[in-house]
Amino acid sequence: MKLRRRRAARARSASKGVARVGDRTKDLVKRLERGEIAVIDHRDIDRVAADGLVAAGVAAVVNASPSISGRYPNGGPIRIVEAGIPLLDDVGSDVMDLVRDGEVLELRDGALWRDGEKIAAGVQLDADEITARMDDARNSIGSELEAFARNTLEYVDKEAELTFATLDLPPLHTKIRGRHALVVVRGHDYRHDLRALRPYIKEYQPVCIAVDGGADALLEVGAKPDIIVGDFDSLSDRALHCGAELVAHERGDGYSPASELLESQGLPFHRIVAPGMSEDVAMLLAYEAGATLIVAVGTHATMVEFLDKGRRGMASTFLTRLRLGPVLVDAKGVSRLYEGRVRRRDMVLLVAAAVAAMVAMTFASDSLRVFIDGMRLDIGDWLNGPF
């Protein structure tokens, strides 16, 4: 509680720093430096975007749109504020034109200042205000769920047949049939989940299928992606050239930025044409290629995560999970199975180490050797006694 108060107090104090402006938060975080002020236009900040801003070490966040509009209880704003980062909310879209990259800005008194001039004003959110708004959103989430249901039915009417049809798989060199597949998206709690899955990855050696920036997530923990699927708009050059098989996701409308990017760099790649989101296509690819189990890291599983994703992707992911059924498991479930699990191989190694230590002690200690020799003679006398 004391730590939370200190962070809240720091969040209310004035903040000053160089401005970085970006319409897409996930692109902006790539070029943010510690101590800078992020100026964004992000209605209903989701957890993934918030975690990116916190990890970048920003001095403050200025949002042109409402950070929590009340549609649903999005978890992004509370993560920003609880990290001690001031969040100036709903200052208006004009700020995206008024502020230029590299300018020095100051956030104080619920407003944004440049060279002593107030250029935008909003509401500086604190944890109590965000919590109250989240409670209100939970109470009124029914309308959003109705919209989700309508959107899903519309998607079923238009594209369900394609979603449940057999994929035309590209000629991959990576063997998937009969193996586990680990599908990694740089989404909710992906770092924690990948760290927890290290024993599983070491033991089962699953096929690692990354979705765009999920390739960087795997490289961060010392693993290498075997296959990368997506639009290739959010991964590093290191990941792009790591040696994985590249699969450009095309949606069948004739426009493929992924293919254009890979062709421009002269990289060999495969194409896969399918509706929906790239994370759904990655899971379907593993399923159709014969994976016996698909472990999903950072994907969208809960209703709030579906709503974070936006209407366009919700129905696609919902139907994909229905299709995969019990073959698909969440990373958190797998990691919990490995918590505290003692494998038979580990027990054998432990016993062998203990025996080795005893033998070493026997040969190293004269007194222990004399004691064991005496025990051996006593046992011999007892066995050869008068019976």
C-alpha positions in Angstrom: 0.0 0.0 0.0 2.8 2.4 0.9 4.5 1.6 -2.5 1.3 2.3 -4.3 0.9 5.7 -2.5 4.5 6.6 -3.4 3.9 5.7 -7.0 0.6 7.7 -7.1 2.4 10.7 -5.6 5.1 10.5 -8.2 2.5 10.2 -10.9 0.8 13.5 -9.7 4.1 15.4 -9.7 5.3 17.5 -12.7 7.0 15.6 -15.5 9.3 17.0 -18.2 10.8 15.3 -21.2 11.3 15.0 -24.9 8.1 14.3 -26.8 7.6 11.3 -29.1 4.3 11.3 -31.1 2.6 8.3 -32.7 -0.8 7.2 -33.8 0.0 3.5 -33.3 1.2 2.8 -29.8 2.8 -0.5 -30.7 5.0 1.3 -33.3 5.8 4.2 -31.1 7.2 2.0 -28.3 9.9 0.8 -30.6 11.5 4.3 -30.8 10.8 5.6 -27.3 13.7 6.3 -25.0 13.7 6.3 -21.2 12.5 9.6 -19.8 10.6 10.7 -22.9 6.9 11.7 -23.0 4.7 9.5 -25.2 1.9 11.4 -27.0 -0.6 8.9 -28.4 -4.1 8.7 -29.7 -5.3 5.4 -28.3 -8.9 4.9 -27.2 -9.2 2.2 -24.5 -5.5 1.4 -23.9 -5.0 -2.3 -23.7 -2.6 -4.2 -21.4 -0.1 -5.0 -24.1 0.3 -1.4 -25.2 0.5 -0.3 -21.5 3.2 -2.9 -20.8 5.2 -1.6 -23.8 5.0 2.0 -22.5 6.0 0.9 -19.0 8.9 -1.2 -20.3 10.1 1.8 -22.4 10.5 3.8 -19.2 8.5 6.8 -20.3 8.3 9.9 -18.1 4.6 10.4 -18.9 1.8 9.4 -21.3 -0.5 12.0 -23.0 -3.5 10.5 -24.7 -5.6 12.4 -27.2 -8.5 9.9 -26.7 -10.1 8.5 -23.6 -7.8 5.9 -22.1 -10.8 4.1 -20.6 -14.1 5.0 -22.4 -16.3 2.7 -20.4 -17.0 0.1 -23.1 -15.3 -2.6 -21.1 -12.8 -2.8 -18.2 -9.6 -2.5 -20.2 -6.5 -3.1 -18.0 -4.0 -0.8 -19.6 -4.5 2.5 -17.8 -4.2 1.0 -14.3 -0.9 -0.6 -15.3 0.5 2.7 -16.4 -0.5 4.6 -13.3 0.5 1.9 -10.9 4.0 2.0 -12.4 4.2 5.6 -11.3 3.8 7.1 -14.8 1.5 10.2 -15.1 -1.3 9.6 -17.5 -2.9 12.8 -18.9 -6.2 11.7 -20.5 -8.5 12.8 -23.3 -6.7 16.0 -24.3 -8.2 16.1 -27.8 -7.0 15.0 -31.2 -5.5 18.5 -32.0 -2.5 17.5 -29.8 -1.3 15.1 -32.4 -0.7 18.0 -34.8 0.4 20.6 -32.2 3.3 18.5 -30.8 6.3 17.6 -32.9 8.8 14.9 -32.2 11.8 16.1 -30.2 10.1 19.0 -28.5 10.5 19.4 -24.8 7.2 19.3 -23.0 6.1 19.5 -19.4 3.1 17.9 -17.8 1.7 19.7 -14.7 -1.6 20.8 -13.2 -3.6 18.5 -15.6 -2.2 20.2 -18.7 0.5 19.9 -21.2 2.9 22.9 -21.5 5.6 23.9 -24.1 7.9 26.9 -23.3 5.5 28.1 -20.7 2.5 27.9 -22.9 -0.4 25.6 -22.2 -1.1 23.6 -25.4 -3.6 21.0 -24.2 -5.6 20.1 -21.1 -7.2 16.9 -19.9 -7.7 14.8 -16.8 -4.7 13.3 -15.0 -6.0 9.9 -14.1 -5.1 8.3 -10.8 -5.6 4.7 -9.6 -8.8 5.5 -7.7 -10.4 7.2 -10.7 -9.4 4.3 -13.1 -10.7 1.7 -10.6 -14.0 3.5 -10.4 -14.3 3.7 -14.2 -13.4 0.0 -14.5 -16.2 -0.9 -12.0 -18.7 1.1 -14.0 -17.5 -0.6 -17.2 -18.0 -4.0 -15.7 -21.5 -3.1 -14.8 -22.4 -2.0 -18.3 -20.5 -4.5 -20.3 -23.7 -6.2 -21.5 -24.1 -3.9 -24.6 -20.5 -4.6 -25.6 -21.1 -8.4 -25.3 -24.2 -8.0 -27.5 -22.1 -6.2 -30.1 -19.5 -9.0 -29.9 -22.3 -11.6 -30.5 -23.6 -9.7 -33.5 -20.1 -9.3 -34.9 -19.5 -13.0 -34.5 -22.7 -13.9 -36.3 -21.8 -11.6 -39.2 -18.4 -13.1 -39.4 -19.9 -16.6 -39.4 -22.2 -15.6 -42.2 -19.4 -14.2 -44.3 -16.3 -16.2 -43.6 -17.0 -19.2 -41.3 -16.9 -21.6 -44.3 -13.4 -20.4 -45.0 -12.4 -20.5 -41.4 -13.4 -24.2 -41.1 -12.1 -25.2 -44.5 -8.8 -27.1 -44.8 -5.9 -24.7 -45.3 -3.8 -24.9 -48.4 -0.5 -25.4 -46.5 2.8 -24.1 -47.9 5.6 -26.6 -48.5 7.4 -26.1 -45.2 10.7 -27.8 -44.5 10.0 -27.8 -40.7 8.4 -31.1 -39.5 5.3 -30.4 -37.5 3.3 -33.7 -37.7 3.4 -35.7 -34.4 5.1 -32.9 -32.5 4.0 -30.2 -30.1 3.7 -26.7 -31.4 4.4 -23.5 -29.4 2.6 -20.5 -31.0 4.0 -17.2 -29.6 2.3 -13.9 -29.9 3.8 -10.8 -28.2 0.7 -10.3 -26.2 -0.5 -10.5 -22.6 2.1 -11.8 -20.1 4.2 -13.3 -22.9 7.5 -12.8 -21.0 6.3 -14.4 -17.8 4.8 -17.3 -19.7 7.9 -18.0 -21.8 10.1 -18.0 -18.7 7.7 -20.4 -17.0 7.7 -22.7 -20.1 11.5 -23.1 -20.2 11.4 -26.7 -18.7 8.6 -27.6 -21.1 10.5 -26.3 -24.1 13.7 -28.1 -23.1 11.9 -31.4 -22.5 9.5 -31.5 -25.5 11.4 -29.5 -28.1 8.2 -28.1 -29.7 8.0 -26.5 -33.1 8.3 -22.7 -32.3 5.9 -20.8 -34.5 6.1 -17.0 -33.9 3.5 -14.4 -35.0 5.3 -11.3 -36.1 6.9 -9.8 -32.9 6.6 -13.1 -31.2 9.9 -14.0 -32.9 11.7 -11.3 -30.9 10.0 -12.7 -27.8 11.5 -16.1 -28.4 14.9 -14.7 -29.1 14.7 -12.8 -25.8 14.6 -16.0 -23.8 17.3 -17.8 -25.9 14.9 -19.8 -28.1 14.8 -19.6 -31.9 11.6 -19.5 -33.9 11.3 -22.3 -36.5 8.5 -20.5 -38.4 7.3 -16.9 -38.5 3.8 -16.1 -39.7 2.3 -12.7 -40.1 2.4 -9.2 -41.8 6.1 -8.7 -40.7 5.3 -5.2 -39.5 6.4 -5.5 -35.9 9.5 -7.6 -35.7 13.2 -6.6 -35.7 15.7 -7.2 -38.4 17.5 -9.7 -36.1 14.3 -11.8 -36.0 13.6 -11.4 -39.7 17.1 -12.8 -40.5 17.3 -15.4 -37.8 16.9 -18.3 -40.2 13.3 -19.2 -39.5 10.9 -20.1 -42.4 8.9 -17.0 -43.3 5.2 -17.3 -44.1 3.4 -14.2 -45.4 -0.2 -14.1 -44.3 -2.4 -12.9 -47.2 -6.1 -12.3 -46.7 -7.2 -12.9 -50.3 -8.0 -9.3 -51.2 -5.0 -8.9 -53.5 -3.0 -6.6 -51.1 -0.1 -8.2 -49.2 2.3 -5.8 -47.5 4.1 -8.8 -46.0 4.9 -10.2 -49.4 6.0 -6.8 -50.7 8.4 -6.3 -47.7 9.9 -9.8 -48.0 10.4 -9.5 -51.8 12.0 -6.1 -51.4 14.6 -7.6 -49.0 15.2 -10.6 -51.2 14.2 -13.1 -48.5 12.7 -16.5 -49.4 9.2 -17.0 -48.1 6.0 -18.9 -48.4 2.5 -17.6 -48.8 -0.6 -18.6 -46.9 -4.1 -17.2 -47.9 -6.6 -17.3 -45.1 -9.2 -14.9 -43.4 -8.8 -13.7 -39.9 -5.9 -12.6 -37.8 -2.3 -13.9 -38.1 -2.3 -15.5 -34.7 -5.3 -17.5 -35.7 -3.7 -18.5 -39.0 -0.5 -19.7 -37.1 -2.6 -21.9 -34.9 -4.6 -23.3 -37.8 -1.3 -24.0 -39.7 0.0 -26.0 -36.8 -3.3 -27.9 -36.5 -3.6 -28.7 -40.2 0.1 -29.8 -40.3 -0.5 -32.4 -37.7 0.6 -31.0 -34.4 -0.5 -33.2 -31.5 -0.7 -30.2 -29.1 -0.7 -26.5 -29.6 0.5 -24.4 -26.7 -0.5 -20.7 -27.1 1.6 -17.9 -25.6 0.4 -14.3 -25.5 -2.8 -15.1 -27.5 -6.2 -13.8 -26.7 -8.3 -16.1 -24.5 -10.5 -14.1 -22.1 -13.4 -11.9 -23.0 -11.5 -8.7 -22.0 -8.6 -9.8 -24.2 -11.0 -10.3 -27.1 -12.3 -6.8 -26.5 -8.8 -5.5 -26.3 -8.2 -7.0 -29.7 -11.1 -5.1 -31.3 -14.2 -6.2 -33.2 -12.3 -7.1 -36.4 -10.3 -9.9 -34.7 -12.6 -11.1 -32.0 -14.9 -13.4 -34.1 -12.0 -14.9 -36.0 -10.2 -15.9 -32.8 -13.4 -17.2 -31.2 -14.1 -19.5 -34.1 -10.5 -20.6 -34.4 -10.5 -21.7 -30.8 -13.8 -23.6 -31.3 -12.3 -25.4 -34.3 -9.1 -26.4 -32.5 -10.9 -27.6 -29.3 -8.8 -29.7 -26.9 -5.7 -29.6 -29.1 -5.2 -26.0 -28.1 -4.0 -25.2 -24.5 -3.0 -21.9 -22.9 0.6 -21.5 -21.8 -0.5 -20.7 -18.2 -2.0 -24.1 -17.9 1.1 -25.9 -19.2 3.4 -23.8 -16.9 1.3 -24.7 -13.9 1.7 -28.4 -14.6 5.5 -27.8 -14.5 5.5 -25.9 -11.2 7.1 -28.1 -8.6 7.1 -31.1 -10.9 10.0 -33.5 -10.2 10.8 -35.5 -13.2 12.1 -39.1 -13.0 15.3 -38.2 -14.7 15.9 -35.5 -12.1 15.3 -38.0 -9.3 17.8 -40.4 -10.8 20.4 -37.6 -11.2 19.8 -36.5 -7.6 20.3 -40.1 -6.2 23.4 -40.6 -8.3 24.9 -37.4 -7.1 24.2 -38.4 -3.5 25.9 -41.8 -4.0 28.8 -40.2 -5.6 29.2 -37.8 -2.7 29.1 -40.7 -0.2 31.8 -42.6 -2.2 34.0 -39.5 -2.3 33.6 -38.9 1.4 34.5 -42.6 2.1 37.8 -42.4 0.2 38.6 -38.9 1.5 38.0 -39.6 5.2 40.3 -42.1 7.1 38.0 -42.2 10.1 34.9 -42.9 8.0 36.8 -45.6 6.1 37.8 -47.3 9.4 34.2 -47.2 10.6 32.9 -48.8 7.4 35.6 -51.5 7.6 34.6 -52.2 11.2 31.0 -52.5 10.1 31.9 -54.9 7.3 33.9 -57.1 9.7 31.1 -57.2 12.2 28.6 -58.2 9.6 31.0 -60.9 8.4 31.4 -62.3 11.9 27.6 -62.3 12.3 27.0 -64.1 9.1 29.7 -66.7 9.9 28.6 -67.2 13.5 27.7 -70.5 15.2 24.2 -71.3 13.8 
